[in-house]
Amino acid sequence: MKQVVMGIVAASLVATSTLAADLASKPYVKAPAMVDPIWSWTGFYAGANGGYSWGRSNASVLPTSPLGVNIRQNVDGGLGGVQVGYNWQVDPKWVLGVEADIQGTGERGRSIDPLLAVRIGSVGFSGSTNSSTDFPWFATFRGRAGLLADPSLLLYATGGLAVGEVKFGTQATLTAQLFDGNSNTPIGAPITVVGPAVSESKTRWGWTAGAGVEKKFNRNWSAKLEYLYIDLGSSTYFGGTVNSTSVSFHDHVLRAGFNYAFSPTPVVAKY
């Protein structure tokens, strides 16, 4: 019996040694790089936006006439458009970019304003002007520079060129009244003359500056809120005529939109 037990133990030792020899050591394989849930801002993007704008027009009507007057109008309305651009994420905190957009607007201003009243001898003159300012479209070409408050939230400043169409129209109504030179009493009925309605559209260039915030929700989609100030300077309408009018225009724009990034690249972190 003792010999049988010893034989079983010897056989077990031989089998265990043989199995250990058959188990070859596996080669070391480096773990793959892990990808952080962070999205790069570098690449092309396009999107759409909508909002509201508050324009201001200042016109000097009939500047060569003693009835000349300055007219200020609120040129307000909704807007909508599209934008395209490219971003460079220059380091983990800073993003530079360029963007162009074009907008259609419903901005319109209307007013009826009294002209200055004058007395020349025994004849008094007064009147009013019915004026309008329209801002049907504009476009901007801007640079952007931003700071990443966190990997998905961009705070940025922007500025560059602006171009847009400003249309101005006016029609004057003049009234003449004869007065008695001694008693200052009106003599007869007043004479009213309605002038021709004139309008002119001009494509004007200027500058724009503003700021905004943009939030990424995944590698492709982001949403933004942006403010722009647009200044198109001053221009003369109806030049060379009695209706020659200097019109200045600036605008305040607040809009929200979304962007789609075409070639986002994830930021890879190696551990």
C-alpha positions in Angstrom: 0.0 0.0 0.0 2.8 2.4 0.8 4.4 1.8 -2.6 1.0 2.6 -4.3 0.7 6.0 -2.5 4.3 6.9 -3.3 3.7 6.1 -6.9 0.6 8.4 -7.1 2.5 11.3 -5.5 5.4 10.9 -7.9 3.0 10.8 -10.9 1.3 14.0 -9.7 4.6 15.8 -9.4 5.7 14.8 -12.9 2.3 16.0 -14.4 2.5 19.3 -12.7 6.0 20.0 -13.8 5.1 19.1 -17.4 2.1 21.4 -17.4 4.1 24.3 -16.1 6.7 23.8 -18.8 4.0 23.9 -21.5 2.6 27.4 -20.3 4.8 29.8 -22.2 4.9 33.4 -20.9 2.8 35.9 -22.8 4.5 39.0 -24.4 3.8 42.4 -22.7 1.2 44.5 -24.6 1.0 48.3 -24.0 -2.4 49.5 -23.0 -4.1 51.6 -25.7 -4.2 55.4 -25.1 -7.3 56.5 -23.3 -9.5 59.3 -24.8 -10.7 62.0 -22.5 -14.3 63.2 -23.1 -12.9 66.5 -24.4 -13.7 67.9 -27.8 -11.2 69.9 -29.9 -12.4 73.2 -31.2 -10.2 73.1 -34.3 -11.9 72.8 -37.7 -14.6 74.2 -40.0 -18.1 74.8 -38.8 -21.4 76.2 -40.1 -24.7 77.1 -38.6 -27.7 79.4 -38.4 -28.9 82.1 -36.0 -31.8 84.4 -35.2 -32.5 87.3 -33.0 -33.4 91.0 -32.7 -31.7 94.3 -33.5 -32.0 97.9 -32.4 -30.9 100.3 -35.1 -30.5 104.0 -34.8 -30.7 106.5 -37.8 -29.8 110.2 -37.7 -30.7 112.2 -40.8 -30.2 115.9 -41.6 -33.1 116.6 -43.9 -33.2 119.7 -46.2 -29.9 121.0 -44.8 -29.6 123.9 -47.3 -33.1 125.1 -46.4 -34.1 127.3 -43.4 -36.7 124.5 -42.7 -33.9 122.0 -42.3 -34.2 119.6 -39.3 -32.4 116.6 -37.8 -34.5 113.4 -37.6 -33.7 110.5 -35.3 -35.4 107.2 -35.9 -35.4 103.8 -34.1 -34.9 101.2 -36.8 -35.8 98.0 -35.0 -36.7 94.5 -36.1 -36.1 90.7 -36.1 -33.3 89.1 -38.0 -32.1 85.6 -39.1 -29.2 84.3 -41.1 -26.3 81.8 -41.5 -22.6 81.7 -40.5 -19.5 79.8 -41.5 -16.1 79.8 -39.9 -12.9 78.1 -38.8 -11.4 77.7 -35.4 -7.8 76.9 -34.2 -7.4 75.7 -30.7 -3.9 77.0 -30.1 -3.6 75.4 -26.6 -5.9 73.9 -24.0 -7.2 77.3 -23.0 -7.2 79.5 -26.1 -9.1 79.5 -29.4 -8.7 81.7 -32.4 -10.9 81.8 -35.4 -12.5 83.6 -38.4 -16.2 83.9 -39.2 -18.5 85.3 -41.9 -22.2 85.7 -41.7 -25.1 87.1 -43.7 -28.4 88.3 -42.2 -31.8 89.2 -43.5 -33.7 91.7 -41.2 -37.1 93.3 -40.7 -35.6 96.5 -39.4 -37.7 99.5 -40.3 -38.2 103.0 -38.9 -40.9 105.5 -39.7 -41.6 109.0 -38.4 -43.5 112.3 -39.2 -41.5 115.2 -38.0 -42.3 118.9 -38.0 -39.9 121.2 -39.9 -38.8 124.5 -38.4 -41.2 127.3 -38.9 -39.9 130.6 -40.3 -41.3 134.0 -41.1 -40.0 136.0 -44.0 -41.6 139.4 -44.2 -45.4 138.9 -44.1 -45.2 135.2 -45.2 -44.8 132.4 -42.8 -43.5 129.0 -43.8 -43.9 125.7 -41.9 -44.1 122.1 -42.8 -43.4 118.4 -41.9 -41.5 115.5 -43.4 -42.6 111.9 -43.6 -39.4 109.8 -43.5 -38.4 106.2 -43.4 -35.2 104.1 -42.9 -34.9 100.5 -43.8 -32.0 98.0 -43.1 -33.0 94.9 -45.1 -29.7 93.0 -44.9 -26.1 93.0 -43.6 -23.1 90.8 -43.5 -20.0 90.7 -41.3 -16.4 89.3 -41.7 -14.8 88.9 -38.3 -12.0 87.5 -36.3 -12.7 85.7 -33.0 -10.4 85.2 -29.9 -11.7 83.2 -27.0 -10.9 81.7 -23.6 -12.1 78.2 -22.7 -13.7 78.5 -19.2 -13.9 74.7 -19.4 -13.2 72.3 -22.3 -16.7 72.8 -23.7 -17.4 76.5 -22.9 -15.9 79.3 -25.0 -16.0 82.9 -24.0 -14.9 85.1 -26.9 -14.5 88.6 -28.3 -15.1 89.3 -32.0 -14.6 92.2 -34.5 -14.0 93.1 -38.1 -15.8 94.5 -41.2 -19.5 95.0 -41.7 -21.5 95.7 -44.9 -25.2 96.4 -45.3 -27.9 98.1 -47.3 -29.4 101.3 -45.8 -32.5 102.7 -47.6 -33.7 106.2 -46.8 -36.9 107.8 -48.1 -38.5 111.2 -47.4 -41.4 113.4 -48.5 -41.8 117.0 -47.4 -45.0 118.9 -47.0 -44.6 122.7 -46.9 -47.3 125.3 -46.0 -47.2 129.0 -46.7 -49.4 131.5 -44.9 -49.8 135.3 -45.6 -50.1 137.5 -42.5 -51.2 141.1 -42.0 -48.0 143.0 -41.3 -49.6 145.2 -38.6 -52.0 142.9 -36.7 -50.2 139.6 -37.5 -53.5 138.2 -38.6 -53.5 135.4 -41.2 -54.8 136.6 -44.6 -56.6 134.1 -46.7 -56.2 130.3 -46.6 -52.8 128.7 -46.3 -51.2 127.2 -49.4 -49.9 123.6 -48.9 -47.4 122.0 -51.3 -46.6 118.2 -51.0 -43.2 117.5 -52.4 -42.2 114.4 -54.3 -41.5 111.2 -52.4 -37.8 110.3 -52.9 -35.9 107.3 -51.7 -32.4 105.8 -52.3 -30.6 102.6 -51.3 -26.9 102.4 -50.6 -24.6 99.5 -49.8 -22.5 100.8 -47.0 -19.3 99.5 -45.3 -18.3 100.0 -41.7 -17.0 98.0 -38.7 -18.4 95.7 -36.0 -17.3 94.5 -32.6 -18.9 92.3 -29.9 -18.7 89.3 -27.6 -20.3 86.0 -27.1 -20.4 82.6 -25.4 -20.5 79.2 -27.1 -21.2 75.8 -25.5 -20.4 72.4 -27.0 -22.9 69.6 -26.3 -20.9 66.9 -28.1 -18.1 66.7 -30.6 -20.2 68.2 -33.5 -22.9 70.4 -32.0 -22.7 73.7 -30.1 -25.0 76.6 -29.3 -24.1 80.3 -28.9 -25.4 83.7 -27.7 -23.8 86.8 -29.3 -23.9 90.6 -29.2 -22.6 92.8 -32.0 -22.4 96.6 -32.4 -22.4 97.7 -36.0 -21.4 101.2 -37.2 -21.9 102.1 -40.9 -20.9 105.7 -40.5 -22.6 108.5 -42.4 -23.5 108.9 -46.1 -25.2 111.5 -48.3 -28.4 110.6 -50.0 -29.9 112.6 -53.0 -26.6 114.4 -53.4 -26.7 117.5 -55.7 -30.5 118.1 -55.1 -32.5 120.2 -52.8 -33.3 117.0 -50.9 -29.6 116.3 -50.1 -29.6 114.4 -46.8 -26.8 113.1 -44.6 -27.8 109.8 -42.9 -25.7 108.1 -40.2 -26.6 104.6 -39.0 -25.5 102.1 -36.3 -27.1 99.0 -34.9 -27.2 96.8 -31.8 -27.6 93.1 -32.5 -28.5 90.3 -30.1 -28.8 86.8 -31.5 -28.7 83.1 -30.6 -27.6 80.3 -32.9 -26.1 76.8 -33.3 -23.0 75.5 -35.1 -22.1 72.1 -36.6 -18.4 71.2 -36.6 -17.5 69.2 -39.7 -14.2 67.6 -38.7 -14.0 67.5 -34.9 -10.9 65.8 -33.4 -11.0 64.4 -29.9 -8.2 65.4 -27.6 -6.2 62.3 -26.7 -4.6 61.9 -23.3 -2.0 59.2 -22.7 -1.7 57.5 -19.4 
